[in-house]
Amino acid sequence: MSSSYRPKTALGRAVHAFEETVIAALLGLMALVTFTNVVLRYGFNTGLIWGLELTLALFAWLVLFGIAYGFKITMHLGVDAVLNMVSRGTRRVLSLVALGVCLAYALLLMKGAYDYWAPYANLAPTTGRWFPTGFEEMKPWDFRGYTPTERIPMPEILRAPVEFLFLPEGEEPYEKLPVAVPYTMIPVAAALILFRLLEAGWRIVTGRQEWLIASHEAEDAVAEAEAAIRKDG
């Protein structure tokens, strides 16, 4: 995957490697669970009843995490016809306008993501239609932290922290993984998107980046391939 992003510090390289490892791990787990289910189904007439639900959760994590990662490495596609017609200074102004729109959307997304996830984590959603103005006064039956997934069993390695965080007082321990766990990626991804947009904005302001979108990715790939062929030839 080619991009203009190059981490310059040891911490930046470590974070970048971690993010790419997470993406690879999510893809690998999806492939492993699906492959195992196929072998069990057609070879042994059985299967993992929780396989499909887990794969869907992993795919959702991959997409949400990938959106923020795409902003980081400037790989989201967009239309750059107008940007290529104007001067460098005007291009920066237009990029900052686009950034402002994206930041407003990310803030709205962050509020909606938290408000959706909060009851499942035994937390109160925020008040306010567009932007948070406080927290709702929740009644005990409004919280949904005990809501389990349909089929995914509770991994023993996660039992202690999950029950500490999400199990209401006096309730019996979970047999299934609570939906609060996979849903956690919703507000986390929204926060990552907001952070990556702020990062991109700072790079645009300081002149280290020109726009939020990928520029002529296909042409760049063709040019790289032609250069490699000439070098080998």
C-alpha positions in Angstrom: 0.0 0.0 0.0 1.6 3.2 -1.2 0.9 6.5 0.5 2.5 9.8 1.3 2.5 9.1 5.0 5.9 8.3 6.5 6.3 8.3 10.3 9.4 10.2 11.3 9.8 9.2 15.0 10.2 5.9 16.8 6.9 6.3 18.5 5.2 7.1 15.1 6.7 4.1 13.5 5.6 1.9 16.4 2.0 3.2 16.3 2.0 2.8 12.5 3.2 -0.8 12.8 0.6 -1.5 15.5 -2.2 -0.2 13.3 -1.2 -2.2 10.3 -0.8 -5.3 12.6 -4.4 -4.8 13.9 -5.7 -4.5 10.3 -3.8 -7.7 9.3 -5.0 -9.5 12.4 -8.6 -8.6 11.7 -8.3 -9.8 8.1 -6.5 -13.0 9.3 -9.1 -13.8 11.9 -12.0 -13.3 9.5 -10.3 -15.7 7.0 -9.4 -18.2 9.7 -12.9 -18.4 11.2 -14.6 -18.6 7.7 -12.1 -21.3 6.5 -12.6 -23.3 9.7 -16.4 -23.1 9.3 -16.2 -24.3 5.7 -14.0 -27.3 6.6 -16.3 -28.2 9.5 -19.4 -27.9 7.5 -18.4 -29.8 4.4 -15.9 -32.2 6.0 -17.6 -33.0 9.3 -21.2 -31.9 8.9 -20.9 -29.5 11.8 -19.8 -25.9 12.3 -19.2 -23.0 14.6 -22.6 -21.6 15.4 -21.0 -18.3 16.4 -18.8 -18.1 13.3 -20.9 -15.8 11.2 -21.7 -13.4 14.0 -18.0 -13.2 14.9 -17.0 -12.6 11.3 -19.6 -9.8 11.0 -18.2 -8.1 14.1 -14.6 -8.4 12.9 -15.6 -7.0 9.5 -17.3 -4.0 11.2 -14.2 -3.5 13.3 -12.0 -3.6 10.1 -14.2 -1.1 8.2 -14.4 1.4 11.1 -10.7 1.1 12.0 -9.8 1.4 8.3 -11.8 4.6 7.9 -9.6 6.4 10.4 -6.4 4.7 9.0 -7.4 5.9 5.6 -7.4 9.6 6.7 -4.0 9.0 8.4 -2.3 7.8 5.2 -4.3 10.0 2.8 -5.9 7.1 0.9 -9.5 8.1 0.8 -10.6 8.7 -2.8 -12.1 12.0 -3.9 -12.5 14.3 -6.9 -9.5 16.6 -7.3 -10.5 18.3 -10.6 -11.0 21.7 -9.0 -7.9 21.4 -6.8 -5.7 20.8 -9.8 -7.0 23.9 -11.5 -6.1 26.4 -8.7 -2.8 27.7 -7.2 -1.1 26.0 -4.2 -2.4 28.6 -1.8 -6.0 28.3 -3.0 -5.7 24.6 -2.9 -4.7 24.8 0.8 -7.7 27.1 1.5 -10.1 24.7 -0.2 -8.6 21.7 1.6 -9.1 23.5 4.9 -12.8 24.2 4.0 -13.2 20.5 3.2 -11.5 19.7 6.5 -13.9 21.9 8.4 -16.9 20.1 6.9 -15.3 16.8 7.7 -14.6 17.9 11.3 -18.2 19.0 11.8 -19.4 15.6 10.5 -16.9 13.8 12.7 -18.2 15.6 15.8 -21.8 14.7 15.0 -20.7 11.1 14.3 -18.8 11.0 17.7 -21.9 12.1 19.6 -24.1 9.6 17.8 -21.6 6.8 18.2 -21.3 7.4 22.0 -25.0 7.8 22.5 -25.7 4.5 20.7 -23.0 2.6 22.6 -23.4 4.1 26.1 -26.6 2.2 27.3 -24.9 -1.1 26.4 -21.9 0.0 28.6 -24.1 1.1 31.5 -23.4 4.7 30.8 -25.7 7.6 30.2 -26.1 9.1 26.7 -25.6 12.8 26.1 -28.3 15.3 25.8 -28.6 17.8 22.9 -29.8 17.3 19.4 -26.6 18.1 17.5 -23.8 18.5 20.0 -23.6 17.3 23.7 -25.0 19.6 26.3 -24.9 17.2 29.3 -25.9 13.7 30.2 -29.3 12.1 30.4 -30.8 11.0 33.7 -31.0 7.3 33.2 -33.3 4.9 35.1 -32.0 1.4 36.0 -34.1 -0.3 33.3 -32.7 2.1 30.6 -29.3 0.5 30.8 -28.6 -2.4 28.5 -25.2 -3.6 29.6 -26.5 -7.1 30.2 -27.6 -7.5 26.6 -25.6 -10.5 25.2 -24.7 -11.4 21.6 -26.7 -14.1 20.0 -24.1 -16.8 19.8 -20.6 -15.6 20.6 -19.5 -17.4 23.8 -17.6 -15.4 26.5 -13.9 -16.1 26.2 -12.5 -17.0 29.6 -9.6 -14.6 29.1 -12.0 -11.7 28.8 -14.5 -12.8 31.5 -13.0 -10.9 34.5 -12.5 -7.5 32.8 -15.8 -7.7 30.9 -17.8 -8.6 33.9 -16.1 -5.9 35.9 -17.0 -3.2 33.3 -20.4 -4.3 32.0 -22.1 -6.7 34.5 -24.8 -4.9 36.5 -24.6 -5.5 40.2 -26.5 -8.5 41.4 -26.8 -10.1 37.9 -25.6 -13.6 37.0 -22.3 -13.9 35.1 -22.5 -13.8 31.3 -22.7 -17.0 29.2 -22.4 -15.0 26.0 -20.2 -12.0 25.1 -22.1 -8.8 25.8 -22.8 -6.6 22.7 -21.0 -3.8 24.6 -17.7 -5.4 23.7 -18.0 -5.4 19.9 -20.0 -2.2 19.9 -17.0 -0.5 21.7 -15.4 0.0 18.3 -18.2 2.4 17.3 -17.2 5.3 19.6 -13.5 4.4 19.4 -13.5 4.6 15.6 -15.4 7.9 15.7 -12.8 9.3 18.1 -10.0 8.0 15.9 -11.6 9.6 12.8 -11.8 12.9 14.6 -8.2 12.7 15.8 -6.9 11.7 12.4 -8.8 14.7 10.8 -7.2 17.0 13.3 -3.8 15.5 12.5 -4.4 16.0 8.8 -5.5 19.5 9.4 -2.3 20.3 11.2 -0.2 18.8 8.4 -2.1 21.0 5.8 -1.6 24.1 7.9 2.1 23.5 8.3 2.5 22.7 4.6 3.4 19.0 5.0 0.2 17.9 3.2 -1.9 19.4 0.4 -5.3 17.7 0.6 -7.3 15.1 2.5 -7.8 12.7 -0.5 -5.6 10.5 -2.5 -4.2 12.3 -5.6 -4.0 10.3 -8.9 -3.4 7.0 -7.1 -3.8 5.0 -10.3 -1.4 7.2 -12.3 1.2 7.1 -9.5 0.9 3.3 -9.5 1.4 3.1 -13.3 4.4 5.4 -13.1 6.0 3.3 -10.4 5.4 0.2 -12.5 6.9 1.8 -15.6 9.9 2.9 -13.6 10.5 -0.6 -12.2 10.2 -2.1 -15.7 12.8 0.4 -17.1 15.1 -0.3 -14.2 14.9 -4.1 -14.8 15.2 -3.7 -18.5 
